[in-house]
Amino acid sequence: MSFFSVAFDTGNRRQLSGLPGRLAQFLGASISLWVLYSATLSRLDVLSITISFYSAMLAISFLYIAPTKKVETSPRQIDWCLSITALLVGSYFLWHADLIAQRITLFDPLTLYDRCAAIAIILLTIEAMRRSVGLGLTVIVILFIAYNLFGHVIPGAFGHGHIELSHFLDVSIFTTDGLFGVPLRVAGTYAFLFVLFGSALERCRGSEFFFDLASALTGKSAGGPAKIAVISSGLYGTISGSPTSDVVTTGAITIPIMKRLGYRPSFAGAVEVAASTGGSLLPPVMGAAAFIMAEYTGIPYRDIALAAIIPAILFYLPIYIQVHLRAVKTGLQGLRPDEIPSLLTTLSNGWLFIVPLIAISWSLLDGYTPAYSAVYGLMAVFAVSMLKAATRLDPKAIYETLAVAATRMIPVVGACAAAGLVIGGITMTGLASKFSYLVFAIAGDNLYLSVCVAAAVTLLLGLGMPTPSAYILAAVLISPVLYDLGLPTLPSQLFLFYFAVMSALTPPVAVAAYAASAIANANPLEIAVNAVKISVGAFIVPFAFLFNNALLLDAKPAEIVFSFVFACFGIGCLAIAVEAYIIRPLKPWVALILAGSGLLMLVPVWQIVVCAVGVASLIIIYEVVVSRSKTARYRV
């Protein structure tokens, strides 16, 4: 077993049965109902809602996730003890929620019971995190805690003043800058509700409709299965918001089909990984990290989702082009006619599943909060499911859906809890300002070099970490650097968000690649390298919109249209250059010029863009004309 696989190896998810299964299922369904109530009708304060949600999620995580990889069907005695302890500690904090909200940090002393409860919930959080998220993130949190308590012995700029244990517990637990801060608050509202929406849509067979729709649209063309993976994974990923979950769900179908039709296992896995990763970037639902961004920055989620539309298109366009060119280059065919569903039949049977997505999009655009938008989407799912017997949800199915949503949130909650503890540590030690100093020490006053360093550090921070943790760590540590450089808030945060998402496929860790390797039966590192090659445009797009806000819909309509068209052409040229193929193989120097032209089309200087378009057009026209007599035409 490799070092990196151990870093995010989690405990085995139990398939509970009997009385433990019924109790855990009841607790999960109760959590879902509580989140629905607290997000819409409850008058409780935010802190009480967050505490009650987190303590219940801690309890359920110990019941469902075993401490080791050993297959188990019922919780151990220690798991019951940990679960009950989580509820008791949560009850203590809930009972004192008013006092916690009113106390003055570092002035009002902590009682012995306060300190014991705080230490207990930190230890419970670390163990739940180890089980659900993996050892890698757990070690990072422990290192941050150690840095807070013992960083005063570190010499130089990265040392800090002595922090007493009571000081650490006060800021980490008894303020909204720590464990019960923004990340957990988002997990207990927006993120949970959208996961519940996705679970309900999947239970109604909505995911089958999206897969059949992708098959009907692209199944006949060259490389059809890979194109199906790109489209279906994007559609499913925008609902799940988790690259790893998306890989496991859609990849179980698409990867074997791609392998059967001739794709190399590593390439088949890479296509699925790249497409699934992009799902977290695709509006209207972009996962927990995007909701954290909205809460952390104060920017309405509607504005974030609208700004992400063009970058999401620019992410998927080169993947689709490369998949097509690879299929043509290697002579791969599409699916057999009997394997392709009829488009009309597919739309006739499942068009109603588009209604919930429309409901979410409309409510977000109309100014409703993400929580209410998710609830409207959920109501739409239940409404359309009642129209056909095959999709209708009876009370048992609804109950099971509520329970499943809670279990799917376990790793997300673990990641958000970790992010909260890290934020508290950064607040106490002033690490963000020290990090800014480090970046400027490396890059000086050079804007472009500083941005490149920021991107590299974000990828590094996100290695092996879930997207919410990776993003919030980057937002707290690196966004001050971007602000100091004079860059606006939304482009800066989206820039960090994109690279936090891309860390899921970036070697050497590449969490999503490890998930795909088990299905593709291929080396995870090879899958990750191919995924980076396929999604190379995604590493370029953030730089493009950071310096050209027209790609974020923040400009005059004409400028937005021209920027979008030229960006699509540029990213397309880059994809062709990476694959080194149009109708025939490209010579290396031709591919290099084409790649350079594609990159220059993303520069917000029209004279440069026009020249780059001219050069790229001449190359493409020349290759098409010269090879027309040698190569048969192929259909996109």
Secondary structure, DSSP 4 states (H G I P E B T S, - for coil): --HHHHHT--PPBP---HHHHHHHHHHHHHHHHHHHHHHHT--S-HHHHHHHHHHHHHHHHHHHB-SSSS--SS--HHHHHHHHHHHHHHHHHHHTHHHHHHSPTTTSPPPHHHHHHHHHHHHHHHHHHHHHT-HHHHHHHHHHHHHHHHGGGS-STT------HHHHHHHHHSSTTTTTSHHHHHIIIIIHHHHHHHHHHHHTTHHHHHHHHHHHHHTTSTTHHHHHHHHHHHHHHHHH--HHHHHHHHHHHHHHHHHHTT--HHHHHHHHHHHHHHGGGSSS---HHHHHHHHHH---HHHHHHHTHHHHHHHHHHHHHHHHHHHHHHT-----GGGSPPHHHHHHHHGGGHHHHHHHHHHHHTT--HHHHHHHHHHHHHHHHTTSTTTPPPHHHHHHHHHHHHHHTHHHHHHHHHHHHHHHHHHHHTHHHHHHHHHHHHHTT-HHHHHHHHHHHHHHHHTTS-HHHHHHHHHHHTHHHHHHTT--HHHHHHHHHHHHHHTTT-TTT-HHHHHHHHHHTS-HHHHHHHHHHHTHHHHHHHHHHHH-GGGGT-S-HHHHHHHHHHHHHHHHHHHHHHHTBSSSBPPHHHHHHHHHHHHHTTSS-HHHHHHHHHHHHHHHHHHHHHHHTTS-----
